[in-house]
Amino acid sequence: MELRKRIIEIRERAGLLPSEFARAIGVSHAFVSFIEKGEKGGKPVVVSDHVFSTICRKFGCSFQWLKYGEDCQIHSTARERLIDLIWMLPDKRIEELIEQIEEHSKLQLSSVAKLRVV
């Protein structure tokens, strides 16, 4: 399913007019119209991750489903929900989380190594 159709589906399920949907996600009515048409001046419409994240948060859909058409719309496991939540984070925050995980992993490996030496 195309992005424009996924956006229309979300908006219609919420029972909102395009102008109401635009207001709910913090963009202009014109931008929502361009997304739903799938183009602006003959060129594809670019939607930021911030807008995708806002839609996912406000309307409870999967980031991967909304942006890429992948996966299912409904989260079936906690793991899928966690992956979607991570996708919605700003890049800088994702990098910070990766650093924290790597540091935690190093500490765990160090502890295991110490246990083996004893």
C-alpha positions in Angstrom: 0.0 0.0 0.0 1.3 3.5 -0.9 2.2 6.0 1.8 -0.7 8.3 0.7 -3.2 5.5 1.1 -1.8 4.6 4.6 -2.2 8.3 5.6 -5.7 8.4 4.3 -6.5 5.2 6.1 -5.3 6.6 9.4 -7.1 9.9 9.0 -10.4 8.2 8.0 -10.2 5.7 10.9 -9.8 8.7 13.2 -12.9 10.3 11.6 -11.0 13.5 10.8 -11.1 15.9 7.9 -7.8 16.6 6.2 -7.7 20.0 8.0 -8.4 18.4 11.4 -5.7 15.8 10.8 -3.2 18.5 9.8 -3.9 20.4 13.0 -3.5 17.2 15.0 -0.1 16.5 13.6 1.2 20.1 13.5 1.4 20.6 9.7 -0.6 22.7 7.2 -3.7 21.5 5.5 -1.9 21.9 2.2 0.8 19.6 3.3 -1.7 16.9 4.2 -3.3 17.4 0.8 0.0 16.9 -0.9 0.7 13.7 1.1 -2.7 12.3 0.2 -2.2 13.1 -3.5 1.3 11.6 -3.3 2.9 14.5 -5.0 3.6 18.3 -5.0 4.1 19.9 -8.4 4.7 16.5 -10.0 7.4 15.5 -7.5 7.1 13.0 -4.6 6.3 14.6 -1.2 9.0 14.2 1.4 7.7 13.5 4.9 10.1 14.0 7.8 10.6 11.3 10.5 9.3 13.9 13.0 5.9 13.9 11.2 5.9 10.1 10.9 6.7 9.9 14.7 3.9 12.4 15.5 1.4 10.4 13.5 2.4 7.2 15.2 2.2 8.6 18.7 -1.1 10.3 18.2 -2.8 7.6 16.2 -1.1 4.4 17.5 0.3 2.9 14.4 3.6 1.3 13.7 6.4 3.6 12.4 7.7 0.9 10.0 4.3 0.3 8.6 3.6 4.0 8.2 6.9 5.0 6.7 7.8 1.9 4.7 4.6 -0.2 4.4 6.4 -3.0 6.2 5.4 -5.1 9.1 1.9 -5.1 10.4 0.1 -2.0 11.5 -0.7 -3.4 15.0 2.1 -4.3 17.3 1.9 -8.0 18.1 4.8 -8.2 20.5 6.6 -6.0 23.0 9.7 -6.3 20.9 8.0 -4.8 17.8 6.7 -1.9 20.0 10.2 -1.3 21.3 11.6 -1.3 17.8 9.0 1.3 16.8 9.7 3.4 19.8 13.4 3.4 19.0 12.6 4.4 15.3 10.7 7.4 16.7 13.7 8.8 18.6 15.9 11.5 17.2 19.2 10.2 15.8 21.2 11.8 18.5 19.2 9.9 21.2 19.6 6.6 19.4 23.4 7.1 19.3 23.4 7.8 23.0 21.4 4.6 23.7 23.8 2.6 21.6 26.8 4.0 23.5 25.1 3.2 26.8 24.4 -0.4 25.6 28.0 -0.8 24.4 29.3 0.5 27.8 27.0 -1.9 29.7 28.1 -4.8 27.5 31.8 -4.0 28.2 31.1 -4.0 31.9 29.3 -7.3 31.7 32.1 -8.9 29.7 34.7 -7.5 32.1 32.7 -9.1 35.0 32.5 -12.5 33.2 36.3 -12.3 32.5 37.1 -11.6 36.1 34.9 -14.6 37.2 36.8 -16.9 34.8 40.2 -15.8 36.1 39.3 -16.6 39.7 
